Structure formats: C-alpha cells, structure tokens
Amino acid sequence: MENKDLVCPICGEPTNVYYGNARKDRLCYKHGMMANKKEIILNENGIYSK
Ligand SMILES: [Zn+2]
C-alpha cells in the first residue's frame, strides 16, 4: 500500500502506520489514540467529534 494520500482527516498529519498497515480510518497517532479511547467518534459523514 502506498502511503501517499494517507493523512489524518482531522489534522492532516500522516496516518499512523504500524507494521506496514495504515489505519483504515486514516487517523494519525494522536487522533488514533483518542479514537481508541472513544474521545472522538467517526459518524456516517466521516466527521469526528467529542
Ligand atoms: Zn490527527
């Protein structure tokens, strides 16, 4: 998988990639952690909010 175009939809930082696999939601590390903790939620429109 190419890493280009893989940027966080919230802040535009590079998508968090571990072991060669990018997050399907394209979140960066910081926002990925927030999503894991349910601090932000992805709705049907692809918008995250608290
Ligand atoms: Zn982000």
mmCIF file of the protein (N, C-alpha, C, O) and its ligand, coordinates in Angstrom:
data_MODEL
# 
_entry.id   MODEL 
# 
loop_
_entity.id 
_entity.type 
_entity.pdbx_number_of_molecules 
1 polymer     1 
2 non-polymer 1 
# 
_entity_poly.entity_id                      1 
_entity_poly.type                           'polypeptide(L)' 
_entity_poly.nstd_linkage                   no 
_entity_poly.nstd_monomer                   no 
_entity_poly.pdbx_seq_one_letter_code       MENKDLVCPICGEPTNVYYGNARKDRLCYKHGMMANKKEIILNENGIYSK 
_entity_poly.pdbx_seq_one_letter_code_can   MENKDLVCPICGEPTNVYYGNARKDRLCYKHGMMANKKEIILNENGIYSK 
_entity_poly.pdbx_strand_id                 A 
# 
loop_
_entity_poly_seq.entity_id 
_entity_poly_seq.num 
_entity_poly_seq.mon_id 
_entity_poly_seq.hetero 
1 1  MET n 
1 2  GLU n 
1 3  ASN n 
1 4  LYS n 
1 5  ASP n 
1 6  LEU n 
1 7  VAL n 
1 8  CYS n 
1 9  PRO n 
1 10 ILE n 
1 11 CYS n 
1 12 GLY n 
1 13 GLU n 
1 14 PRO n 
1 15 THR n 
1 16 ASN n 
1 17 VAL n 
1 18 TYR n 
1 19 TYR n 
1 20 GLY n 
1 21 ASN n 
1 22 ALA n 
1 23 ARG n 
1 24 LYS n 
1 25 ASP n 
1 26 ARG n 
1 27 LEU n 
1 28 CYS n 
1 29 TYR n 
1 30 LYS n 
1 31 HIS n 
1 32 GLY n 
1 33 MET n 
1 34 MET n 
1 35 ALA n 
1 36 ASN n 
1 37 LYS n 
1 38 LYS n 
1 39 GLU n 
1 40 ILE n 
1 41 ILE n 
1 42 LEU n 
1 43 ASN n 
1 44 GLU n 
1 45 ASN n 
1 46 GLY n 
1 47 ILE n 
1 48 TYR n 
1 49 SER n 
1 50 LYS n 
# 
loop_
_struct_asym.id 
_struct_asym.entity_id 
A 1 
B 2 
# 
loop_
_chem_comp.id 
_chem_comp.type 
_chem_comp.mon_nstd_flag 
ALA 'L-peptide linking' y 
ARG 'L-peptide linking' y 
ASN 'L-peptide linking' y 
ASP 'L-peptide linking' y 
CYS 'L-peptide linking' y 
GLU 'L-peptide linking' y 
GLY 'peptide linking'   y 
HIS 'L-peptide linking' y 
ILE 'L-peptide linking' y 
LEU 'L-peptide linking' y 
LYS 'L-peptide linking' y 
MET 'L-peptide linking' y 
PRO 'L-peptide linking' y 
SER 'L-peptide linking' y 
THR 'L-peptide linking' y 
TYR 'L-peptide linking' y 
VAL 'L-peptide linking' y 
ZN  non-polymer         . 
# 
_pdbx_entity_nonpoly.entity_id   2 
_pdbx_entity_nonpoly.name        ? 
_pdbx_entity_nonpoly.comp_id     ZN 
# 
_pdbx_nonpoly_scheme.asym_id         B 
_pdbx_nonpoly_scheme.entity_id       2 
_pdbx_nonpoly_scheme.mon_id          ZN 
_pdbx_nonpoly_scheme.ndb_seq_num     1 
_pdbx_nonpoly_scheme.pdb_seq_num     101 
_pdbx_nonpoly_scheme.auth_seq_num    101 
_pdbx_nonpoly_scheme.pdb_mon_id      ZN 
_pdbx_nonpoly_scheme.auth_mon_id     ZN 
_pdbx_nonpoly_scheme.pdb_strand_id   A 
_pdbx_nonpoly_scheme.pdb_ins_code    . 
# 
loop_
_atom_site.group_PDB 
_atom_site.id 
_atom_site.type_symbol 
_atom_site.label_atom_id 
_atom_site.label_alt_id 
_atom_site.label_comp_id 
_atom_site.label_asym_id 
_atom_site.label_entity_id 
_atom_site.label_seq_id 
_atom_site.pdbx_PDB_ins_code 
_atom_site.Cartn_x 
_atom_site.Cartn_y 
_atom_site.Cartn_z 
_atom_site.occupancy 
_atom_site.B_iso_or_equiv 
_atom_site.pdbx_formal_charge 
_atom_site.auth_seq_id 
_atom_site.auth_comp_id 
_atom_site.auth_asym_id 
_atom_site.auth_atom_id 
_atom_site.pdbx_PDB_model_num 
ATOM   1   N  N  . MET A 1 1  ? 0.847   -1.205 0.000  1.00 0.00 ? 1   MET A N  1 
ATOM   2   C  CA . MET A 1 1  ? 0.000   0.000  0.000  1.00 0.00 ? 1   MET A CA 1 
ATOM   3   C  C  . MET A 1 1  ? 0.876   1.246  0.000  1.00 0.00 ? 1   MET A C  1 
ATOM   4   O  O  . MET A 1 1  ? 1.815   1.353  0.789  1.00 0.00 ? 1   MET A O  1 
ATOM   5   N  N  . GLU A 1 2  ? 0.571   2.172  -0.875 1.00 0.00 ? 2   GLU A N  1 
ATOM   6   C  CA . GLU A 1 2  ? 1.292   3.437  -0.889 1.00 0.00 ? 2   GLU A CA 1 
ATOM   7   C  C  . GLU A 1 2  ? 0.865   4.281  0.297  1.00 0.00 ? 2   GLU A C  1 
ATOM   8   O  O  . GLU A 1 2  ? -0.295  4.251  0.708  1.00 0.00 ? 2   GLU A O  1 
ATOM   9   N  N  . ASN A 1 3  ? 1.794   5.020  0.835  1.00 0.00 ? 3   ASN A N  1 
ATOM   10  C  CA . ASN A 1 3  ? 1.468   5.846  1.989  1.00 0.00 ? 3   ASN A CA 1 
ATOM   11  C  C  . ASN A 1 3  ? 1.012   7.239  1.597  1.00 0.00 ? 3   ASN A C  1 
ATOM   12  O  O  . ASN A 1 3  ? 0.487   7.975  2.432  1.00 0.00 ? 3   ASN A O  1 
ATOM   13  N  N  . LYS A 1 4  ? 1.203   7.610  0.345  1.00 0.00 ? 4   LYS A N  1 
ATOM   14  C  CA . LYS A 1 4  ? 0.744   8.934  -0.049 1.00 0.00 ? 4   LYS A CA 1 
ATOM   15  C  C  . LYS A 1 4  ? -0.776  9.006  0.048  1.00 0.00 ? 4   LYS A C  1 
ATOM   16  O  O  . LYS A 1 4  ? -1.473  8.003  -0.111 1.00 0.00 ? 4   LYS A O  1 
ATOM   17  N  N  . ASP A 1 5  ? -1.258  10.171 0.304  1.00 0.00 ? 5   ASP A N  1 
ATOM   18  C  CA . ASP A 1 5  ? -2.693  10.399 0.487  1.00 0.00 ? 5   ASP A CA 1 
ATOM   19  C  C  . ASP A 1 5  ? -3.204  9.841  1.807  1.00 0.00 ? 5   ASP A C  1 
ATOM   20  O  O  . ASP A 1 5  ? -4.395  9.939  2.104  1.00 0.00 ? 5   ASP A O  1 
ATOM   21  N  N  . LEU A 1 6  ? -2.330  9.267  2.585  1.00 0.00 ? 6   LEU A N  1 
ATOM   22  C  CA . LEU A 1 6  ? -2.748  8.773  3.891  1.00 0.00 ? 6   LEU A CA 1 
ATOM   23  C  C  . LEU A 1 6  ? -2.449  9.852  4.926  1.00 0.00 ? 6   LEU A C  1 
ATOM   24  O  O  . LEU A 1 6  ? -1.366  9.900  5.511  1.00 0.00 ? 6   LEU A O  1 
ATOM   25  N  N  . VAL A 1 7  ? -3.418  10.695 5.128  1.00 0.00 ? 7   VAL A N  1 
ATOM   26  C  CA . VAL A 1 7  ? -3.275  11.749 6.126  1.00 0.00 ? 7   VAL A CA 1 
ATOM   27  C  C  . VAL A 1 7  ? -4.501  11.747 7.027  1.00 0.00 ? 7   VAL A C  1 
ATOM   28  O  O  . VAL A 1 7  ? -5.596  11.355 6.623  1.00 0.00 ? 7   VAL A O  1 
ATOM   29  N  N  . CYS A 1 8  ? -4.289  12.190 8.237  1.00 0.00 ? 8   CYS A N  1 
ATOM   30  C  CA . CYS A 1 8  ? -5.370  12.252 9.206  1.00 0.00 ? 8   CYS A CA 1 
ATOM   31  C  C  . CYS A 1 8  ? -6.470  13.196 8.700  1.00 0.00 ? 8   CYS A C  1 
ATOM   32  O  O  . CYS A 1 8  ? -6.174  14.329 8.319  1.00 0.00 ? 8   CYS A O  1 
ATOM   33  N  N  . PRO A 1 9  ? -7.736  12.746 8.691  1.00 0.00 ? 9   PRO A N  1 
ATOM   34  C  CA . PRO A 1 9  ? -8.840  13.597 8.237  1.00 0.00 ? 9   PRO A CA 1 
ATOM   35  C  C  . PRO A 1 9  ? -9.115  14.754 9.181  1.00 0.00 ? 9   PRO A C  1 
ATOM   36  O  O  . PRO A 1 9  ? -9.840  15.682 8.823  1.00 0.00 ? 9   PRO A O  1 
ATOM   37  N  N  . ILE A 1 10 ? -8.559  14.714 10.357 1.00 0.00 ? 10  ILE A N  1 
ATOM   38  C  CA . ILE A 1 10 ? -8.793  15.779 11.333 1.00 0.00 ? 10  ILE A CA 1 
ATOM   39  C  C  . ILE A 1 10 ? -7.724  16.852 11.241 1.00 0.00 ? 10  ILE A C  1 
ATOM   40  O  O  . ILE A 1 10 ? -8.037  18.037 11.125 1.00 0.00 ? 10  ILE A O  1 
ATOM   41  N  N  . CYS A 1 11 ? -6.469  16.444 11.291 1.00 0.00 ? 11  CYS A N  1 
ATOM   42  C  CA . CYS A 1 11 ? -5.397  17.431 11.399 1.00 0.00 ? 11  CYS A CA 1 
ATOM   43  C  C  . CYS A 1 11 ? -4.437  17.434 10.208 1.00 0.00 ? 11  CYS A C  1 
ATOM   44  O  O  . CYS A 1 11 ? -3.605  18.333 10.089 1.00 0.00 ? 11  CYS A O  1 
ATOM   45  N  N  . GLY A 1 12 ? -4.546  16.442 9.333  1.00 0.00 ? 12  GLY A N  1 
ATOM   46  C  CA . GLY A 1 12 ? -3.696  16.429 8.155  1.00 0.00 ? 12  GLY A CA 1 
ATOM   47  C  C  . GLY A 1 12 ? -2.309  15.850 8.376  1.00 0.00 ? 12  GLY A C  1 
ATOM   48  O  O  . GLY A 1 12 ? -1.492  15.819 7.456  1.00 0.00 ? 12  GLY A O  1 
ATOM   49  N  N  . GLU A 1 13 ? -2.044  15.397 9.578  1.00 0.00 ? 13  GLU A N  1 
ATOM   50  C  CA . GLU A 1 13 ? -0.772  14.733 9.857  1.00 0.00 ? 13  GLU A CA 1 
ATOM   51  C  C  . GLU A 1 13 ? -0.781  13.350 9.208  1.00 0.00 ? 13  GLU A C  1 
ATOM   52  O  O  . GLU A 1 13 ? -1.846  12.809 8.912  1.00 0.00 ? 13  GLU A O  1 
ATOM   53  N  N  . PRO A 1 14 ? 0.392   12.783 8.987  1.00 0.00 ? 14  PRO A N  1 
ATOM   54  C  CA . PRO A 1 14 ? 0.455   11.451 8.364  1.00 0.00 ? 14  PRO A CA 1 
ATOM   55  C  C  . PRO A 1 14 ? -0.327  10.407 9.162  1.00 0.00 ? 14  PRO A C  1 
ATOM   56  O  O  . PRO A 1 14 ? -0.332  10.411 10.393 1.00 0.00 ? 14  PRO A O  1 
ATOM   57  N  N  . THR A 1 15 ? -0.975  9.529  8.434  1.00 0.00 ? 15  THR A N  1 
ATOM   58  C  CA . THR A 1 15 ? -1.716  8.438  9.068  1.00 0.00 ? 15  THR A CA 1 
ATOM   59  C  C  . THR A 1 15 ? -0.787  7.556  9.882  1.00 0.00 ? 15  THR A C  1 
ATOM   60  O  O  . THR A 1 15 ? 0.335   7.266  9.468  1.00 0.00 ? 15  THR A O  1 
ATOM   61  N  N  . ASN A 1 16 ? -1.261  7.139  11.028 1.00 0.00 ? 16  ASN A N  1 
ATOM   62  C  CA . ASN A 1 16 ? -0.487  6.219  11.846 1.00 0.00 ? 16  ASN A CA 1 
ATOM   63  C  C  . ASN A 1 16 ? -0.388  4.870  11.141 1.00 0.00 ? 16  ASN A C  1 
ATOM   64  O  O  . ASN A 1 16 ? -1.393  4.275  10.752 1.00 0.00 ? 16  ASN A O  1 
ATOM   65  N  N  . VAL A 1 17 ? 0.838   4.409  10.989 1.00 0.00 ? 17  VAL A N  1 
ATOM   66  C  CA . VAL A 1 17 ? 1.072   3.113  10.346 1.00 0.00 ? 17  VAL A CA 1 
ATOM   67  C  C  . VAL A 1 17 ? 1.907   2.256  11.282 1.00 0.00 ? 17  VAL A C  1 
ATOM   68  O  O  . VAL A 1 17 ? 2.979   2.665  11.727 1.00 0.00 ? 17  VAL A O  1 
ATOM   69  N  N  . TYR A 1 18 ? 1.411   1.084  11.570 1.00 0.00 ? 18  TYR A N  1 
ATOM   70  C  CA . TYR A 1 18 ? 2.228   0.173  12.352 1.00 0.00 ? 18  TYR A CA 1 
ATOM   71  C  C  . TYR A 1 18 ? 2.359   -1.155 11.635 1.00 0.00 ? 18  TYR A C  1 
ATOM   72  O  O  . TYR A 1 18 ? 1.394   -1.697 11.098 1.00 0.00 ? 18  TYR A O  1 
ATOM   73  N  N  . TYR A 1 19 ? 3.575   -1.659 11.643 1.00 0.00 ? 19  TYR A N  1 
ATOM   74  C  CA . TYR A 1 19 ? 3.869   -2.914 10.971 1.00 0.00 ? 19  TYR A CA 1 
ATOM   75  C  C  . TYR A 1 19 ? 3.377   -2.911 9.526  1.00 0.00 ? 19  TYR A C  1 
ATOM   76  O  O  . TYR A 1 19 ? 2.919   -3.928 9.003  1.00 0.00 ? 19  TYR A O  1 
ATOM   77  N  N  . GLY A 1 20 ? 3.483   -1.741 8.896  1.00 0.00 ? 20  GLY A N  1 
ATOM   78  C  CA . GLY A 1 20 ? 3.172   -1.639 7.481  1.00 0.00 ? 20  GLY A CA 1 
ATOM   79  C  C  . GLY A 1 20 ? 1.705   -1.509 7.161  1.00 0.00 ? 20  GLY A C  1 
ATOM   80  O  O  . GLY A 1 20 ? 1.327   -1.438 5.992  1.00 0.00 ? 20  GLY A O  1 
ATOM   81  N  N  . ASN A 1 21 ? 0.861   -1.475 8.197  1.00 0.00 ? 21  ASN A N  1 
ATOM   82  C  CA . ASN A 1 21 ? -0.570  -1.373 7.957  1.00 0.00 ? 21  ASN A CA 1 
ATOM   83  C  C  . ASN A 1 21 ? -1.093  -0.029 8.445  1.00 0.00 ? 21  ASN A C  1 
ATOM   84  O  O  . ASN A 1 21 ? -1.021  0.278  9.635  1.00 0.00 ? 21  ASN A O  1 
ATOM   85  N  N  . ALA A 1 22 ? -1.614  0.764  7.529  1.00 0.00 ? 22  ALA A N  1 
ATOM   86  C  CA . ALA A 1 22 ? -2.182  2.049  7.908  1.00 0.00 ? 22  ALA A CA 1 
ATOM   87  C  C  . ALA A 1 22 ? -3.575  1.840  8.495  1.00 0.00 ? 22  ALA A C  1 
ATOM   88  O  O  . ALA A 1 22 ? -4.301  0.916  8.127  1.00 0.00 ? 22  ALA A O  1 
ATOM   89  N  N  . ARG A 1 23 ? -3.913  2.719  9.406  1.00 0.00 ? 23  ARG A N  1 
ATOM   90  C  CA . ARG A 1 23 ? -5.269  2.669  9.953  1.00 0.00 ? 23  ARG A CA 1 
ATOM   91  C  C  . ARG A 1 23 ? -6.279  2.861  8.831  1.00 0.00 ? 23  ARG A C  1 
ATOM   92  O  O  . ARG A 1 23 ? -6.076  3.698  7.952  1.00 0.00 ? 23  ARG A O  1 
ATOM   93  N  N  . LYS A 1 24 ? -7.363  2.094  8.852  1.00 0.00 ? 24  LYS A N  1 
ATOM   94  C  CA . LYS A 1 24 ? -8.400  2.235  7.819  1.00 0.00 ? 24  LYS A CA 1 
ATOM   95  C  C  . LYS A 1 24 ? -9.090  3.593  7.902  1.00 0.00 ? 24  LYS A C  1 
ATOM   96  O  O  . LYS A 1 24 ? -9.576  4.103  6.893  1.00 0.00 ? 24  LYS A O  1 
ATOM   97  N  N  . ASP A 1 25 ? -9.136  4.182  9.095  1.00 0.00 ? 25  ASP A N  1 
ATOM   98  C  CA . ASP A 1 25 ? -9.774  5.485  9.245  1.00 0.00 ? 25  ASP A CA 1 
ATOM   99  C  C  . ASP A 1 25 ? -8.796  6.633  8.978  1.00 0.00 ? 25  ASP A C  1 
ATOM   100 O  O  . ASP A 1 25 ? -9.169  7.805  9.037  1.00 0.00 ? 25  ASP A O  1 
ATOM   101 N  N  . ARG A 1 26 ? -7.542  6.281  8.685  1.00 0.00 ? 26  ARG A N  1 
ATOM   102 C  CA . ARG A 1 26 ? -6.501  7.234  8.301  1.00 0.00 ? 26  ARG A CA 1 
ATOM   103 C  C  . ARG A 1 26 ? -6.141  8.229  9.404  1.00 0.00 ? 26  ARG A C  1 
ATOM   104 O  O  . ARG A 1 26 ? -5.567  9.282  9.128  1.00 0.00 ? 26  ARG A O  1 
ATOM   105 N  N  . LEU A 1 27 ? -6.468  7.906  10.620 1.00 0.00 ? 27  LEU A N  1 
ATOM   106 C  CA . LEU A 1 27 ? -6.126  8.812  11.711 1.00 0.00 ? 27  LEU A CA 1 
ATOM   107 C  C  . LEU A 1 27 ? -4.634  8.795  11.979 1.00 0.00 ? 27  LEU A C  1 
ATOM   108 O  O  . LEU A 1 27 ? -3.966  7.781  11.779 1.00 0.00 ? 27  LEU A O  1 
ATOM   109 N  N  . CYS A 1 28 ? -4.124  9.920  12.432 1.00 0.00 ? 28  CYS A N  1 
ATOM   110 C  CA . CYS A 1 28 ? -2.735  9.983  12.861 1.00 0.00 ? 28  CYS A CA 1 
ATOM   111 C  C  . CYS A 1 28 ? -2.619  9.295  14.222 1.00 0.00 ? 28  CYS A C  1 
ATOM   112 O  O  . CYS A 1 28 ? -3.616  8.858  14.796 1.00 0.00 ? 28  CYS A O  1 
ATOM   113 N  N  . TYR A 1 29 ? -1.406  9.208  14.719 1.00 0.00 ? 29  TYR A N  1 
ATOM   114 C  CA . TYR A 1 29 ? -1.203  8.531  16.006 1.00 0.00 ? 29  TYR A CA 1 
ATOM   115 C  C  . TYR A 1 29 ? -2.030  9.177  17.114 1.00 0.00 ? 29  TYR A C  1 
ATOM   116 O  O  . TYR A 1 29 ? -2.733  8.500  17.864 1.00 0.00 ? 29  TYR A O  1 
ATOM   117 N  N  . LYS A 1 30 ? -1.929  10.499 17.196 1.00 0.00 ? 30  LYS A N  1 
ATOM   118 C  CA . LYS A 1 30 ? -2.604  11.226 18.265 1.00 0.00 ? 30  LYS A CA 1 
ATOM   119 C  C  . LYS A 1 30 ? -4.113  11.003 18.230 1.00 0.00 ? 30  LYS A C  1 
ATOM   120 O  O  . LYS A 1 30 ? -4.724  10.655 19.240 1.00 0.00 ? 30  LYS A O  1 
ATOM   121 N  N  . HIS A 1 31 ? -4.698  11.207 17.061 1.00 0.00 ? 31  HIS A N  1 
ATOM   122 C  CA . HIS A 1 31 ? -6.143  11.052 16.968 1.00 0.00 ? 31  HIS A CA 1 
ATOM   123 C  C  . HIS A 1 31 ? -6.564  9.587  16.997 1.00 0.00 ? 31  HIS A C  1 
ATOM   124 O  O  . HIS A 1 31 ? -7.677  9.267  17.413 1.00 0.00 ? 31  HIS A O  1 
ATOM   125 N  N  . GLY A 1 32 ? -5.683  8.706  16.559 1.00 0.00 ? 32  GLY A N  1 
ATOM   126 C  CA . GLY A 1 32 ? -5.960  7.281  16.684 1.00 0.00 ? 32  GLY A CA 1 
ATOM   127 C  C  . GLY A 1 32 ? -6.104  6.877  18.140 1.00 0.00 ? 32  GLY A C  1 
ATOM   128 O  O  . GLY A 1 32 ? -6.985  6.099  18.504 1.00 0.00 ? 32  GLY A O  1 
ATOM   129 N  N  . MET A 1 33 ? -5.215  7.423  18.967 1.00 0.00 ? 33  MET A N  1 
ATOM   130 C  CA . MET A 1 33 ? -5.298  7.137  20.398 1.00 0.00 ? 33  MET A CA 1 
ATOM   131 C  C  . MET A 1 33 ? -6.596  7.679  20.977 1.00 0.00 ? 33  MET A C  1 
ATOM   132 O  O  . MET A 1 33 ? -7.231  7.039  21.815 1.00 0.00 ? 33  MET A O  1 
ATOM   133 N  N  . MET A 1 34 ? -6.986  8.875  20.517 1.00 0.00 ? 34  MET A N  1 
ATOM   134 C  CA . MET A 1 34 ? -8.237  9.474  21.003 1.00 0.00 ? 34  MET A CA 1 
ATOM   135 C  C  . MET A 1 34 ? -9.428  8.624  20.588 1.00 0.00 ? 34  MET A C  1 
ATOM   136 O  O  . MET A 1 34 ? -10.359 8.432  21.369 1.00 0.00 ? 34  MET A O  1 
ATOM   137 N  N  . ALA A 1 35 ? -9.403  8.117  19.368 1.00 0.00 ? 35  ALA A N  1 
ATOM   138 C  CA . ALA A 1 35 ? -10.495 7.269  18.890 1.00 0.00 ? 35  ALA A CA 1 
ATOM   139 C  C  . ALA A 1 35 ? -10.545 5.975  19.690 1.00 0.00 ? 35  ALA A C  1 
ATOM   140 O  O  . ALA A 1 35 ? -11.621 5.471  20.011 1.00 0.00 ? 35  ALA A O  1 
ATOM   141 N  N  . ASN A 1 36 ? -9.380  5.449  20.005 1.00 0.00 ? 36  ASN A N  1 
ATOM   142 C  CA . ASN A 1 36 ? -9.346  4.208  20.782 1.00 0.00 ? 36  ASN A CA 1 
ATOM   143 C  C  . ASN A 1 36 ? -9.967  4.411  22.159 1.00 0.00 ? 36  ASN A C  1 
ATOM   144 O  O  . ASN A 1 36 ? -10.550 3.493  22.736 1.00 0.00 ? 36  ASN A O  1 
ATOM   145 N  N  . LYS A 1 37 ? -9.832  5.614  22.666 1.00 0.00 ? 37  LYS A N  1 
ATOM   146 C  CA . LYS A 1 37 ? -10.374 5.914  23.990 1.00 0.00 ? 37  LYS A CA 1 
ATOM   147 C  C  . LYS A 1 37 ? -11.786 6.491  23.906 1.00 0.00 ? 37  LYS A C  1 
ATOM   148 O  O  . LYS A 1 37 ? -12.352 6.925  24.910 1.00 0.00 ? 37  LYS A O  1 
ATOM   149 N  N  . LYS A 1 38 ? -12.347 6.489  22.691 1.00 0.00 ? 38  LYS A N  1 
ATOM   150 C  CA . LYS A 1 38 ? -13.713 6.986  22.468 1.00 0.00 ? 38  LYS A CA 1 
ATOM   151 C  C  . LYS A 1 38 ? -13.837 8.477  22.740 1.00 0.00 ? 38  LYS A C  1 
ATOM   152 O  O  . LYS A 1 38 ? -14.931 8.970  23.014 1.00 0.00 ? 38  LYS A O  1 
ATOM   153 N  N  . GLU A 1 39 ? -12.729 9.195  22.666 1.00 0.00 ? 39  GLU A N  1 
ATOM   154 C  CA . GLU A 1 39 ? -12.786 10.637 22.872 1.00 0.00 ? 39  GLU A CA 1 
ATOM   155 C  C  . GLU A 1 39 ? -13.273 11.334 21.608 1.00 0.00 ? 39  GLU A C  1 
ATOM   156 O  O  . GLU A 1 39 ? -13.802 12.445 21.662 1.00 0.00 ? 39  GLU A O  1 
ATOM   157 N  N  . ILE A 1 40 ? -13.092 10.680 20.489 1.00 0.00 ? 40  ILE A N  1 
ATOM   158 C  CA . ILE A 1 40 ? -13.632 11.180 19.234 1.00 0.00 ? 40  ILE A CA 1 
ATOM   159 C  C  . ILE A 1 40 ? -14.315 10.017 18.527 1.00 0.00 ? 40  ILE A C  1 
ATOM   160 O  O  . ILE A 1 40 ? -13.913 8.863  18.672 1.00 0.00 ? 40  ILE A O  1 
ATOM   161 N  N  . ILE A 1 41 ? -15.336 10.333 17.772 1.00 0.00 ? 41  ILE A N  1 
ATOM   162 C  CA . ILE A 1 41 ? -16.151 9.305  17.122 1.00 0.00 ? 41  ILE A CA 1 
ATOM   163 C  C  . ILE A 1 41 ? -16.294 9.617  15.646 1.00 0.00 ? 41  ILE A C  1 
ATOM   164 O  O  . ILE A 1 41 ? -16.454 10.775 15.262 1.00 0.00 ? 41  ILE A O  1 
ATOM   165 N  N  . LEU A 1 42 ? -16.237 8.592  14.825 1.00 0.00 ? 42  LEU A N  1 
ATOM   166 C  CA . LEU A 1 42 ? -16.458 8.755  13.394 1.00 0.00 ? 42  LEU A CA 1 
ATOM   167 C  C  . LEU A 1 42 ? -17.926 8.491  13.094 1.00 0.00 ? 42  LEU A C  1 
ATOM   168 O  O  . LEU A 1 42 ? -18.428 7.393  13.337 1.00 0.00 ? 42  LEU A O  1 
ATOM   169 N  N  . ASN A 1 43 ? -18.606 9.491  12.572 1.00 0.00 ? 43  ASN A N  1 
ATOM   170 C  CA . ASN A 1 43 ? -20.001 9.280  12.229 1.00 0.00 ? 43  ASN A CA 1 
ATOM   171 C  C  . ASN A 1 43 ? -20.139 8.909  10.757 1.00 0.00 ? 43  ASN A C  1 
ATOM   172 O  O  . ASN A 1 43 ? -19.136 8.729  10.065 1.00 0.00 ? 43  ASN A O  1 
ATOM   173 N  N  . GLU A 1 44 ? -21.356 8.795  10.283 1.00 0.00 ? 44  GLU A N  1 
ATOM   174 C  CA . GLU A 1 44 ? -21.595 8.334  8.919  1.00 0.00 ? 44  GLU A CA 1 
ATOM   175 C  C  . GLU A 1 44 ? -21.060 9.295  7.869  1.00 0.00 ? 44  GLU A C  1 
ATOM   176 O  O  . GLU A 1 44 ? -20.823 8.902  6.727  1.00 0.00 ? 44  GLU A O  1 
ATOM   177 N  N  . ASN A 1 45 ? -20.870 10.544 8.248  1.00 0.00 ? 45  ASN A N  1 
ATOM   178 C  CA . ASN A 1 45 ? -20.356 11.534 7.309  1.00 0.00 ? 45  ASN A CA 1 
ATOM   179 C  C  . ASN A 1 45 ? -18.836 11.654 7.386  1.00 0.00 ? 45  ASN A C  1 
ATOM   180 O  O  . ASN A 1 45 ? -18.237 12.486 6.705  1.00 0.00 ? 45  ASN A O  1 
ATOM   181 N  N  . GLY A 1 46 ? -18.230 10.833 8.203  1.00 0.00 ? 46  GLY A N  1 
ATOM   182 C  CA . GLY A 1 46 ? -16.787 10.859 8.315  1.00 0.00 ? 46  GLY A CA 1 
ATOM   183 C  C  . GLY A 1 46 ? -16.271 11.991 9.166  1.00 0.00 ? 46  GLY A C  1 
ATOM   184 O  O  . GLY A 1 46 ? -15.103 12.366 9.060  1.00 0.00 ? 46  GLY A O  1 
ATOM   185 N  N  . ILE A 1 47 ? -17.116 12.539 10.002 1.00 0.00 ? 47  ILE A N  1 
ATOM   186 C  CA . ILE A 1 47 ? -16.730 13.662 10.840 1.00 0.00 ? 47  ILE A CA 1 
ATOM   187 C  C  . ILE A 1 47 ? -16.542 13.190 12.276 1.00 0.00 ? 47  ILE A C  1 
ATOM   188 O  O  . ILE A 1 47 ? -17.357 12.449 12.827 1.00 0.00 ? 47  ILE A O  1 
ATOM   189 N  N  . TYR A 1 48 ? -15.455 13.638 12.853 1.00 0.00 ? 48  TYR A N  1 
ATOM   190 C  CA . TYR A 1 48 ? -15.169 13.245 14.220 1.00 0.00 ? 48  TYR A CA 1 
ATOM   191 C  C  . TYR A 1 48 ? -15.549 14.360 15.166 1.00 0.00 ? 48  TYR A C  1 
ATOM   192 O  O  . TYR A 1 48 ? -15.388 15.541 14.858 1.00 0.00 ? 48  TYR A O  1 
ATOM   193 N  N  . SER A 1 49 ? -16.046 13.980 16.296 1.00 0.00 ? 49  SER A N  1 
ATOM   194 C  CA . SER A 1 49 ? -16.336 14.982 17.312 1.00 0.00 ? 49  SER A CA 1 
ATOM   195 C  C  . SER A 1 49 ? -16.308 14.326 18.675 1.00 0.00 ? 49  SER A C  1 
ATOM   196 O  O  . SER A 1 49 ? -16.347 13.101 18.792 1.00 0.00 ? 49  SER A O  1 
ATOM   197 N  N  . LYS A 1 50 ? -16.240 15.147 19.694 1.00 0.00 ? 50  LYS A N  1 
ATOM   198 C  CA . LYS A 1 50 ? -16.225 14.621 21.044 1.00 0.00 ? 50  LYS A CA 1 
ATOM   199 C  C  . LYS A 1 50 ? -17.626 14.200 21.467 1.00 0.00 ? 50  LYS A C  1 
ATOM   200 O  O  . LYS A 1 50 ? -17.817 13.727 22.587 1.00 0.00 ? 50  LYS A O  1 
HETATM 201 ZN ZN . ZN  B 2 .  ? -4.787  13.779 13.558 1.00 0.00 2 101 ZN  A ZN 1 
# 
